[in-house]
Amino acid sequence: MTRRSIGIAVAQMGPVHLADSRATVVKRLLEMMREAKARQADMVVFPELALTTFFPRYWMEENEARDKFFETEMPNPTVQPLFDEARKLGIGFYLGYAELTPEGQAFNTAVLVDKSANIVGKYRKIHLPGHTDHLPDAPFQHLEKKFFSVGDRGFGVWDSMDVRLGMCICNDRRWPETYRSMALQGAELVVLGYNTPSKNIHWNEPTHLRTSSHLLSVQGNAYMNGMWVAAAAKCGSEDGFHMIGSSVIVAPTGEIVARTLGEEDEVIFTKADLDLGTEFRKHVFNFEKHRSPEHYHLITERKGAGEPLPQPLVG
Ligand code: ING
């Protein structure tokens, strides 16, 4: 029996500086889309906020951010070449960008585009890290809670390009609820982009932990949900502010099957065996057979940690 597979490419981006125009960024994305297609990819994953520098690192008023870094339409004339090339090549893609809706709502968004360049799915980031106030003594800000609203579409899953896949964005990948919500909808693959600063502005976290916690998050959750995970970094030093690379494609075994080596534009690829995940979801992570949701209620009832539940006396 031929096994089901999908060619997944991850297109890691090197730095996007404040001075870089969206047009020059799109040219880089086009280059990597062509390389992904040349390597037989069915889809290519671009990073979070791929069109601009990671602007939540800068203190500014919302209106300035919206004027400079948000898209009011998708596609729009600047990114249209990406959609045209995708249709011409017959390749799908995930693209992260800052979305400003006609109603004036701001989201950290990603779209799923199929091989005919139709937008088949949209995800708005739910786990927004950082702070809203200005931290003048910090080496940089992390103002996602200021510039974006929490996503209002939940964790969606779509059947497209012969795979059932979901999307998330950056910090979402650190929360198990993200993947479980999609795995419970049958997702075989989760694709995501990220911008992860090497330095922690809150405490003197050793730099290497940024990479190890990133890998732990995607590898552990891929395994625990029997799914493939493909994660695309925007990385390197953007105007002097460094972000980690280590873009990866992770198998349902939790193993890294492809990983970038540098911190510039770089494409990695794997022909993902989708039946591999089926084995894990049939046996060790057979949700229907092994899960006990009646004992999981705290996960949706509580936002923060609280007091221990009363326990029966030891009988
Ligand atoms: N960036 C970082 C991320 O989750 C972060 C922020 C890093 C939060 C490390 C906590 C720990 O990778 C974004 N954009 O979410």
Residues whose N, C-alpha, C, O or C-beta is under 5 A from the ligand:
A	BS01	ING	P129 C170 N171 N195 T196
